[in-house]
Every structure is written in structure tokens, then in C-alpha cells.
């Protein structure tokens, strides 16, 4: 069974400019996903998609097999990620002349994942024979207890209701935050069913300390702290 790993890293970022190139513990942020992909020993090819020549050049130096230039329409602030992954996957098949049965996307801004998180997510997909697998972590807030929304009048209400009153968060149904760290699809699901949620989508649960996604300067500082703490153990 052939597998491909994609890493999608746009040049622009409003929350944290040039975040994919930003040094983190001596390495550019994007390097962590490439190092983890190689260390997993799962992939026949690793591809990076970007609209930035600087990112693509750096990705090549850190071991990417294919450098995919992202079209302008897929590099805007409004562009969703799924079409970007599909484009990168399809371009890698075209450039390599190979067919990949399993597609894995590693988020470039999730450096705290472990290699075993990648392996376990792929194993879950291939053993259960489902369309796709997402990763997430136990939610810090519950839509049944302390996650609220407001209506057009500004009135506050819980996002989800439960037949009986829930007075402790621990008594609410278990919920998860999607952490965007690892996405796994079968080839057919990625190309024929362009959605994150299918009838058989499964979740691989990661602990909170490995689920930080860097979108802001605060996120970067927290991830830096966690990495330094781990290095000092």
C-alpha cells in the first residue's frame, strides 16, 4: 500500500506573519512536520504545497520529495484547506506517476505531535477501513455546560441542550476539540468526497499537551515553553 504525506504551508498569515518560517528551538516551524513524516517511515513520498518560493526552498532542504506551487485562488485568506490538500495530492500523483492509496496531511503549525500520533491515525484508518480519520483532544469547554452563543438580541444560551440539567462539567457528554494536527483519507474519499465528515469518519484522540496549533504569538510562546520544558526533562 502506497502512502503520501502532504504539508500545506501558505506564505501569508495575519495572526503570525511568516509563521511557517519562524525559528522554533533552532528549526523553522515547517521542519518539524517534515522530520516527523520521515521518522514515521510510513510514506513513499512527502510533498509540500505553498505559494511561497522561500517556504518551498526550505521544504526541499528539509527533505520534501515534491514541491507543489499552490495556485493563487487556493492561497487567499478565504480559501479552505481541503481543496489545497486535494490539489497537492493530485499534483504529487501527476508528478510522480504513482497512485497513493492513503493520503495523510500534517498541519505545519502543529509541531508537538508525536510520530506515534501519525502512525496510530494511519493504522486506525487502514485497520477499520473507513473513509477518513481526524485528530482531536478532549475539549476544554463543553457545549452542554459552559460554551455559549448569543442570538440577535444578545441573549445568551448554551450551544447544546441536554434533557436533564447538568450542574458539573464532568457530567456532560464527552466532547473533543479538533486540533487539525493529522488528517488521513483513503484516496477515494479525498478525491470523490470533498468533506471532513463522512458517515464513517473516526477520531484519533491526542492529549492536550500535543494538540497546540500555532495561530498567534501567544500560541508560539506556549509551544516554545512546552518544548523547552520537555528538553529539560
C-alpha positions in Angstrom: 0.0 0.0 0.0 1.4 3.3 -1.0 1.0 6.4 1.1 1.8 10.1 0.6 2.2 12.9 3.1 1.2 16.4 2.4 2.2 19.5 4.3 0.4 22.7 3.3 2.1 26.0 4.3 0.8 29.3 3.0 3.2 32.3 2.8 0.8 34.8 4.2 -0.5 34.7 7.8 -2.4 37.5 9.5 -2.3 36.0 13.0 1.5 35.4 13.0 3.4 36.7 9.9 5.8 34.2 8.3 4.9 31.7 11.0 5.9 28.6 8.9 9.4 30.0 8.5 9.7 31.3 12.1 12.6 29.6 14.1 11.4 27.4 16.9 14.0 25.8 19.1 16.6 26.2 16.4 14.5 24.9 13.5 11.9 26.6 11.2 8.4 25.6 12.2 7.6 23.7 9.0 10.7 21.5 9.5 9.0 19.7 12.4 6.3 18.2 10.3 8.8 17.1 7.7 11.1 15.5 10.3 8.1 13.7 11.8 6.9 12.5 8.4 10.2 10.9 7.6 10.6 9.5 11.1 7.3 7.7 10.8 8.7 5.6 7.9 5.1 5.4 6.5 5.4 7.4 3.4 6.5 6.7 -0.2 6.6 10.4 -0.9 6.4 13.7 1.1 5.0 16.8 -0.7 4.8 20.4 0.4 2.3 22.9 -1.0 2.9 26.6 -0.8 2.5 29.9 -2.7 5.9 31.0 -1.2 9.1 30.1 -3.0 11.0 30.6 0.2 8.9 28.0 2.0 9.3 25.6 -0.9 13.0 26.1 -1.0 13.3 25.4 2.7 11.0 22.4 2.5 13.3 20.9 -0.1 16.2 21.3 2.2 14.4 19.6 5.0 13.5 16.5 2.9 10.3 17.1 0.9 10.3 15.0 -2.2 7.9 17.2 -4.2 7.4 21.0 -4.0 3.9 21.9 -5.2 3.3 25.5 -6.2 -0.1 26.5 -4.9 -2.5 28.4 -7.3 -3.4 31.9 -6.4 -7.0 31.0 -5.9 -6.0 28.5 -3.2 -3.7 30.9 -1.4 -6.1 33.5 -0.2 -7.2 34.1 3.4 -10.7 32.8 2.5 -9.5 29.6 0.7 -10.5 26.4 2.7 -7.8 23.9 3.4 -9.4 20.7 1.9 -9.1 21.8 -1.8 -5.4 22.7 -1.1 -4.8 19.2 0.2 -6.6 17.6 -2.7 -4.6 19.8 -5.2 -1.3 18.8 -3.5 -2.2 15.2 -3.5 -3.3 15.2 -7.2 -0.2 17.1 -8.3 2.1 14.7 -6.4 0.4 11.7 -8.2 0.8 13.6 -11.5 4.5 14.5 -10.9 5.5 11.1 -9.6 3.4 8.9 -11.9 2.3 6.9 -8.8 -1.1 6.1 -7.3 -1.3 6.5 -3.5 -4.0 4.6 -1.6 -3.6 6.6 1.6 -3.3 10.4 2.0 -2.0 12.0 5.2 -1.9 15.7 5.8 0.2 17.1 8.6 -0.6 20.6 9.8 2.6 22.7 9.5 1.7 24.6 12.7 1.3 21.5 15.0 4.9 20.7 16.0 4.1 19.0 19.3 2.5 15.9 17.7 4.4 12.7 18.2 5.4 10.3 15.4 3.2 7.7 17.1 0.2 10.0 16.6 0.8 9.8 12.9 1.3 6.1 12.9 -1.8 5.4 15.1 -4.0 7.7 12.9 -3.0 5.8 9.7 -3.4 2.5 11.5 -6.9 3.4 12.6 -7.9 4.3 9.0 -6.4 1.2 7.4 -7.5 -1.4 10.0 -11.0 -0.1 10.3 -11.3 0.5 6.6 -13.0 3.9 6.9 -13.1 6.9 4.7 -11.1 9.2 6.9 -9.7 9.9 10.3 -9.4 13.2 12.2 -7.4 14.1 15.3 -8.6 15.9 18.3 -8.2 16.4 22.0 -10.6 16.4 25.0 -12.5 19.8 24.9 -11.6 22.4 27.4 -15.2 23.7 27.3 -18.4 21.8 26.9 -21.3 23.0 24.6 -23.6 21.4 27.2 -22.2 23.3 30.2 -20.1 26.4 29.6 -19.9 27.0 25.8 -22.5 29.6 24.8 -23.8 31.6 21.9 -25.9 34.8 21.6 -28.9 35.4 19.4 -29.8 38.6 17.5 -31.0 40.2 20.8 -27.7 39.4 22.6 -29.4 36.8 24.8 -27.0 34.1 25.9 -27.8 30.4 25.8 -25.9 27.1 25.8 -25.0 25.9 22.4 -26.4 22.4 23.1 -29.1 21.3 25.4 -29.5 18.1 27.4 -32.7 16.5 28.8 -31.5 16.8 32.4 -29.8 19.8 33.9 -26.1 19.5 34.0 -24.6 21.1 37.1 -21.0 19.9 36.7 -18.9 19.9 33.5 -17.8 16.3 34.4 -21.4 15.1 34.0 -21.8 16.5 30.4 -21.3 14.2 27.4 -17.6 13.9 26.4 -16.7 16.4 23.6 -13.5 17.0 21.7 -11.7 19.9 20.0 -10.5 19.2 16.5 -6.8 20.0 16.6 -6.1 19.8 12.9 -2.8 18.0 13.6 -3.3 14.9 11.4 -5.8 14.2 8.7 -6.0 10.8 7.0 -8.0 9.8 4.0 -8.4 7.0 1.6 -7.7 8.1 -2.0 -11.3 7.7 -3.0 -12.6 9.7 0.0 -10.2 12.6 -0.6 -10.9 12.8 -4.4 -14.6 11.8 -4.5 -16.0 13.0 -1.2 -14.6 16.5 -0.5 -15.7 16.8 3.1 -14.2 16.4 6.5 -17.1 14.4 7.9 -18.3 11.2 6.3 -20.7 8.7 7.7 -17.7 6.6 8.9 -15.3 9.3 9.9 -13.3 8.3 13.1 -11.4 10.4 15.7 -7.9 9.7 17.0 -7.6 11.4 20.4 -4.4 13.2 21.3 -3.6 14.7 24.7 -4.0 18.4 25.1 -0.2 19.0 25.5 0.4 17.7 22.0 -2.5 19.5 20.4 -1.4 23.1 20.3 -1.9 24.7 16.9 0.2 27.8 16.3 -2.1 30.7 15.0 -0.9 33.6 17.2 2.1 34.9 19.0 0.7 33.5 22.3 0.4 30.1 20.8 4.0 30.3 19.7 5.1 31.3 23.2 3.2 28.4 24.8 4.6 25.8 22.3 8.1 27.2 22.9 7.7 26.8 26.6 6.4 23.3 26.3 9.3 22.3 24.1 11.9 23.8 26.4 10.2 22.1 29.3 10.4 18.7 27.5 14.0 19.3 26.5 14.9 20.0 30.2 13.5 16.7 31.5 
